[in-house]
Amino acid sequence: MKRRFIAGAKCPKCNAMDRVVMLTTHDDEWIECIECDYTEKRPTHVEPQQPEQADDVGVIQFKPR
């Protein structure tokens, strides 16, 4: 198991700074907070997004001079 601290990362649960570590095995990744034992698994499968269909409406942006 590979273990790496993430510099500048803040725990989503306890807001502790520089206490989040990323753990990696051959088939899984997750983060843990060493302060409060919060864990979060990294998604293993991300659905590809379909491109949006173009419509007949155009967008015009006006920029101030």
N, CA, C and O atoms as a GROMACS GRO file, in nm:
protein
  260
    1MET      N    1   0.085  -0.116   0.000
    1MET     CA    2   0.000   0.000   0.000
    1MET      C    3   0.090   0.123   0.000
    1MET      O    4   0.183   0.133   0.079
    2LYS      N    5   0.061   0.216  -0.089
    2LYS     CA    6   0.136   0.339  -0.101
    2LYS      C    7   0.062   0.449  -0.026
    2LYS      O    8  -0.059   0.462  -0.038
    3ARG      N    9   0.136   0.529   0.051
    3ARG     CA   10   0.075   0.632   0.135
    3ARG      C   11   0.145   0.766   0.107
    3ARG      O   12   0.267   0.775   0.117
    4ARG      N   13   0.066   0.871   0.072
    4ARG     CA   14   0.123   1.003   0.042
    4ARG      C   15   0.040   1.112   0.110
    4ARG      O   16  -0.082   1.113   0.100
    5PHE      N   17   0.107   1.203   0.177
    5PHE     CA   18   0.038   1.318   0.232
    5PHE      C   19   0.011   1.418   0.121
    5PHE      O   20   0.092   1.433   0.029
    6ILE      N   21  -0.104   1.485   0.129
    6ILE     CA   22  -0.141   1.585   0.029
    6ILE      C   23  -0.118   1.721   0.092
    6ILE      O   24  -0.193   1.763   0.180
    7ALA      N   25  -0.014   1.791   0.046
    7ALA     CA   26   0.023   1.922   0.102
    7ALA      C   27  -0.085   2.025   0.073
    7ALA      O   28  -0.132   2.037  -0.040
    8GLY      N   29  -0.125   2.098   0.176
    8GLY     CA   30  -0.223   2.205   0.161
    8GLY      C   31  -0.367   2.157   0.159
    8GLY      O   32  -0.458   2.238   0.143
    9ALA      N   33  -0.390   2.028   0.175
    9ALA     CA   34  -0.527   1.974   0.172
    9ALA      C   35  -0.591   1.991   0.309
    9ALA      O   36  -0.526   1.977   0.413
   10LYS      N   37  -0.722   2.020   0.307
   10LYS     CA   38  -0.798   2.037   0.430
   10LYS      C   39  -0.903   1.928   0.438
   10LYS      O   40  -0.971   1.900   0.339
   11CYS      N   41  -0.917   1.867   0.554
   11CYS     CA   42  -1.016   1.760   0.574
   11CYS      C   43  -1.156   1.817   0.560
   11CYS      O   44  -1.187   1.920   0.620
   12PRO      N   45  -1.244   1.752   0.481
   12PRO     CA   46  -1.381   1.800   0.465
   12PRO      C   47  -1.464   1.789   0.594
   12PRO      O   48  -1.563   1.861   0.610
   13LYS      N   49  -1.425   1.701   0.684
   13LYS     CA   50  -1.504   1.680   0.806
   13LYS      C   51  -1.459   1.770   0.921
   13LYS      O   52  -1.540   1.841   0.980
   14CYS      N   53  -1.328   1.769   0.954
   14CYS     CA   54  -1.281   1.843   1.071
   14CYS      C   55  -1.202   1.969   1.035
   14CYS      O   56  -1.161   2.043   1.124
   15ASN      N   57  -1.180   1.995   0.906
   15ASN     CA   58  -1.108   2.112   0.855
   15ASN      C   59  -0.963   2.118   0.901
   15ASN      O   60  -0.904   2.226   0.900
   16ALA      N   61  -0.904   2.006   0.941
   16ALA     CA   62  -0.763   2.004   0.980
   16ALA      C   63  -0.677   2.017   0.854
   16ALA      O   64  -0.701   1.949   0.754
   17MET      N   65  -0.578   2.105   0.860
   17MET     CA   66  -0.491   2.131   0.746
   17MET      C   67  -0.371   2.037   0.749
   17MET      O   68  -0.315   2.011   0.855
   18ASP      N   69  -0.332   1.987   0.633
   18ASP     CA   70  -0.215   1.900   0.616
   18ASP      C   71  -0.224   1.771   0.696
   18ASP      O   72  -0.122   1.721   0.744
   19ARG      N   73  -0.344   1.716   0.713
   19ARG     CA   74  -0.363   1.590   0.783
   19ARG      C   75  -0.427   1.485   0.693
   19ARG      O   76  -0.466   1.378   0.739
   20VAL      N   77  -0.438   1.515   0.564
   20VAL     CA   78  -0.503   1.424   0.469
   20VAL      C   79  -0.396   1.345   0.397
   20VAL      O   80  -0.299   1.401   0.345
   21VAL      N   81  -0.415   1.214   0.393
   21VAL     CA   82  -0.321   1.124   0.327
   21VAL      C   83  -0.396   1.046   0.220
   21VAL      O   84  -0.511   1.007   0.239
   22MET      N   85  -0.330   1.024   0.105
   22MET     CA   86  -0.389   0.944  -0.002
   22MET      C   87  -0.328   0.805   0.004
   22MET      O   88  -0.205   0.789   0.005
   23LEU      N   89  -0.413   0.705   0.007
   23LEU     CA   90  -0.370   0.566   0.011
   23LEU      C   91  -0.402   0.500  -0.122
   23LEU      O   92  -0.511   0.518  -0.177
   24THR      N   93  -0.307   0.425  -0.175
   24THR     CA   94  -0.323   0.361  -0.305
   24THR      C   95  -0.283   0.215  -0.295
   24THR      O   96  -0.176   0.182  -0.243
   25THR      N   97  -0.370   0.128  -0.345
   25THR     CA   98  -0.336  -0.013  -0.361
   25THR      C   99  -0.336  -0.042  -0.511
   25THR      O  100  -0.355   0.049  -0.591
   26HIS      N  101  -0.315  -0.165  -0.548
   26HIS     CA  102  -0.309  -0.198  -0.690
   26HIS      C  103  -0.442  -0.177  -0.764
   26HIS      O  104  -0.442  -0.164  -0.886
   27ASP      N  105  -0.554  -0.173  -0.692
   27ASP     CA  106  -0.684  -0.157  -0.759
   27ASP      C  107  -0.777  -0.054  -0.694
   27ASP      O  108  -0.894  -0.047  -0.732
   28ASP      N  109  -0.729   0.024  -0.599
   28ASP     CA  110  -0.817   0.117  -0.529
   28ASP      C  111  -0.739   0.239  -0.480
   28ASP      O  112  -0.619   0.230  -0.454
   29GLU      N  113  -0.808   0.354  -0.468
   29GLU     CA  114  -0.750   0.476  -0.413
   29GLU      C  115  -0.852   0.540  -0.320
   29GLU      O  116  -0.972   0.538  -0.348
   30TRP      N  117  -0.806   0.597  -0.210
   30TRP     CA  118  -0.893   0.670  -0.119
   30TRP      C  119  -0.810   0.766  -0.037
   30TRP      O  120  -0.687   0.757  -0.033
   31ILE      N  121  -0.878   0.861   0.029
   31ILE     CA  122  -0.810   0.954   0.118
   31ILE      C  123  -0.856   0.930   0.260
   31ILE      O  124  -0.968   0.883   0.284
   32GLU      N  125  -0.769   0.961   0.355
   32GLU     CA  126  -0.802   0.950   0.496
   32GLU      C  127  -0.746   1.071   0.569
   32GLU      O  128  -0.641   1.124   0.533
   33CYS      N  129  -0.817   1.114   0.672
   33CYS     CA  130  -0.768   1.219   0.761
   33CYS      C  131  -0.709   1.148   0.883
   33CYS      O  132  -0.775   1.065   0.945
   34ILE      N  133  -0.584   1.180   0.917
   34ILE     CA  134  -0.522   1.114   1.032
   34ILE      C  135  -0.564   1.179   1.163
   34ILE      O  136  -0.531   1.128   1.270
   35GLU      N  137  -0.637   1.290   1.155
   35GLU     CA  138  -0.685   1.359   1.275
   35GLU      C  139  -0.819   1.302   1.323
   35GLU      O  140  -0.836   1.274   1.442
   36CYS      N  141  -0.914   1.285   1.230
   36CYS     CA  142  -1.050   1.244   1.271
   36CYS      C  143  -1.094   1.111   1.209
   36CYS      O  144  -1.209   1.070   1.230
   37ASP      N  145  -1.008   1.043   1.134
   37ASP     CA  146  -1.038   0.914   1.070
   37ASP      C  147  -1.144   0.922   0.960
   37ASP      O  148  -1.208   0.821   0.930
   38TYR      N  149  -1.163   1.039   0.900
   38TYR     CA  150  -1.253   1.054   0.785
   38TYR      C  151  -1.193   0.979   0.666
   38TYR      O  152  -1.072   0.986   0.644
   39THR      N  153  -1.274   0.907   0.590
   39THR     CA  154  -1.229   0.839   0.469
   39THR      C  155  -1.324   0.870   0.354
   39THR      O  156  -1.444   0.890   0.374
   40GLU      N  157  -1.267   0.873   0.235
   40GLU     CA  158  -1.347   0.894   0.114
   40GLU      C  159  -1.282   0.817   0.001
   40GLU      O  160  -1.164   0.835  -0.028
   41LYS      N  161  -1.360   0.730  -0.064
   41LYS     CA  162  -1.308   0.652  -0.176
   41LYS      C  163  -1.312   0.735  -0.303
   41LYS      O  164  -1.402   0.816  -0.322
   42ARG      N  165  -1.214   0.714  -0.387
   42ARG     CA  166  -1.209   0.780  -0.516
   42ARG      C  167  -1.297   0.703  -0.612
   42ARG      O  168  -1.292   0.580  -0.615
   43PRO      N  169  -1.377   0.772  -0.692
   43PRO     CA  170  -1.462   0.699  -0.788
   43PRO      C  171  -1.376   0.619  -0.885
   43PRO      O  172  -1.275   0.667  -0.935
   44THR      N  173  -1.417   0.497  -0.910
   44THR     CA  174  -1.340   0.411  -0.998
   44THR      C  175  -1.386   0.419  -1.143
   44THR      O  176  -1.309   0.388  -1.234
   45HIS      N  177  -1.510   0.459  -1.164
   45HIS     CA  178  -1.562   0.465  -1.301
   45HIS      C  179  -1.635   0.597  -1.320
   45HIS      O  180  -1.730   0.628  -1.248
   46VAL      N  181  -1.592   0.674  -1.416
   46VAL     CA  182  -1.655   0.802  -1.447
   46VAL      C  183  -1.725   0.789  -1.582
   46VAL      O  184  -1.665   0.750  -1.682
   47GLU      N  185  -1.853   0.823  -1.581
   47GLU     CA  186  -1.932   0.817  -1.704
   47GLU      C  187  -1.887   0.927  -1.800
   47GLU      O  188  -1.878   1.043  -1.759
   48PRO      N  189  -1.860   0.895  -1.926
   48PRO     CA  190  -1.825   1.001  -2.022
   48PRO      C  191  -1.946   1.089  -2.049
   48PRO      O  192  -2.058   1.040  -2.064
   49GLN      N  193  -1.923   1.218  -2.056
   49GLN     CA  194  -2.033   1.311  -2.080
   49GLN      C  195  -2.058   1.321  -2.230
   49GLN      O  196  -1.966   1.326  -2.311
   50GLN      N  197  -2.187   1.324  -2.263
   50GLN     CA  198  -2.225   1.339  -2.403
   50GLN      C  199  -2.220   1.487  -2.440
   50GLN      O  200  -2.267   1.570  -2.362
   51PRO      N  201  -2.166   1.521  -2.555
   51PRO     CA  202  -2.166   1.662  -2.595
   51PRO      C  203  -2.309   1.710  -2.617
   51PRO      O  204  -2.394   1.637  -2.668
   52GLU      N  205  -2.334   1.834  -2.577
   52GLU     CA  206  -2.469   1.890  -2.593
   52GLU      C  207  -2.495   1.918  -2.740
   52GLU      O  208  -2.404   1.953  -2.816
   53GLN      N  209  -2.620   1.901  -2.778
   53GLN     CA  210  -2.661   1.928  -2.916
   53GLN      C  211  -2.669   2.079  -2.937
   53GLN      O  212  -2.723   2.152  -2.854
   54ALA      N  213  -2.615   2.123  -3.048
   54ALA     CA  214  -2.620   2.266  -3.081
   54ALA      C  215  -2.765   2.306  -3.112
   54ALA      O  216  -2.840   2.228  -3.171
   55ASP      N  217  -2.802   2.425  -3.071
   55ASP     CA  218  -2.936   2.474  -3.102
   55ASP      C  219  -2.923   2.596  -3.194
   55ASP      O  220  -2.813   2.633  -3.234
   56ASP      N  221  -3.036   2.656  -3.227
   56ASP     CA  222  -3.037   2.770  -3.319
   56ASP      C  223  -3.013   2.903  -3.249
   56ASP      O  224  -3.007   3.006  -3.315
   57VAL      N  225  -2.999   2.902  -3.118
   57VAL     CA  226  -2.981   3.026  -3.043
   57VAL      C  227  -2.832   3.049  -3.022
   57VAL      O  228  -2.761   2.959  -2.976
   58GLY      N  229  -2.784   3.168  -3.057
   58GLY     CA  230  -2.644   3.203  -3.037
   58GLY      C  231  -2.629   3.292  -2.914
   58GLY      O  232  -2.725   3.358  -2.874
   59VAL      N  233  -2.514   3.294  -2.858
   59VAL     CA  234  -2.487   3.377  -2.741
   59VAL      C  235  -2.392   3.487  -2.783
   59VAL      O  236  -2.288   3.462  -2.843
   60ILE      N  237  -2.430   3.611  -2.752
   60ILE     CA  238  -2.347   3.727  -2.782
   60ILE      C  239  -2.306   3.791  -2.651
   60ILE      O  240  -2.389   3.817  -2.565
   61GLN      N  241  -2.176   3.815  -2.636
   61GLN     CA  242  -2.128   3.880  -2.515
   61GLN      C  243  -2.077   4.019  -2.553
   61GLN      O  244  -1.997   4.034  -2.646
   62PHE      N  245  -2.125   4.120  -2.481
   62PHE     CA  246  -2.081   4.255  -2.501
   62PHE      C  247  -1.974   4.288  -2.398
   62PHE      O  248  -1.991   4.262  -2.279
   63LYS      N  249  -1.864   4.345  -2.445
   63LYS     CA  250  -1.756   4.381  -2.355
   63LYS      C  251  -1.750   4.534  -2.345
   63LYS      O  252  -1.758   4.603  -2.446
   64PRO      N  253  -1.736   4.586  -2.221
   64PRO     CA  254  -1.728   4.732  -2.206
   64PRO      C  255  -1.597   4.784  -2.265
   64PRO      O  256  -1.496   4.714  -2.270
   65ARG      N  257  -1.602   4.910  -2.309
   65ARG     CA  258  -1.481   4.970  -2.369
   65ARG      C  259  -1.388   5.019  -2.264
   65ARG      O  260  -1.282   5.072  -2.295
   0.00000   0.00000   0.00000
